[in-house]
Amino acid sequence: MLGMLFNEKECKELDYVLRKELDEMLLDLSDQRLDQNIRHAIANRYKTVFRMYARFAPQKELSKYAWGGKSSQFKH
């Protein structure tokens, strides 16, 4: 466990960075040209970043990034 303190400006920046990263990963996950193994790695990373974002994001914002993550979504 690691603890960090952020001021308001830093919290907003972290929020922005995590949201943009989640957006990019969702885009990548929808790209059928990517190999199954790559999409699986992206999905694992998405889960980690989503959990980070979920620690401070409002529920309304969080629901925008909720993703089922079922492996069937990755199959051609």
N, C-alpha and C positions, 0 to 999 in steps of 0.2 A: 504494500500500500504506500502510495506517495501522496503527500498533501502539498497543495500550492495555494497561494493567496494572489488574487488578481484584483486590480482596481476596476472601476466601472468601464473605462475605455478598453482595457484589456479583455474584459468579459465580452464586450460587444465584438471585438476583433476575433476572439476565439469562436464565438457564435457564427460569425460570417465565414470564417475559414472552414469550420466543420460543415456548415450548410453547403458551401460550394464543393467541398470534397464529396459529400453525399450525392449531390446533383451529378457530378462527374461519374461517380461509380454507378449510379442508376443508369446513366446513359451507356456506359460500357457494358453493363449487364444486359442491356437490350440489344446489343450489337451481336447478331448471329454469326458474324464473320470470325469472332474470336473463338479460339479453341476452348473446349469444355474445361480443361484444367486451368486455364487462365481465368475463365469466368468463375470457377469454384474458388480460386484464390481471391478474386475481387469480392466475392460474396462473403468470405470469411473476414476480410478487412472491413467490409461494409458493416458487418455485425459489431465489430469492435468500435468503429467510429460512431455508429448509431448509439451504442451504450454510453459513450463519452458525451455525446450531444444530449442524450436523454437525462443526464444528471442535472441540467440547468435549463433546458428548453421548456417553454410553456406547452401544455398538452395540445393546444390547437396547432402549434407549429410542429410538434412531434408527430402528429398524425399524418402530416404531409409526407413524412419520410418513412412511415411504417411500410415494411416490405415483407411479403410472405416468406421469401427465401427458399421455396421448395425447389429441389433439384430438377423437377420436371420443367420448370421455367427455362432451364438452360439447354434443354435438348432441342435438336434441330427438327 
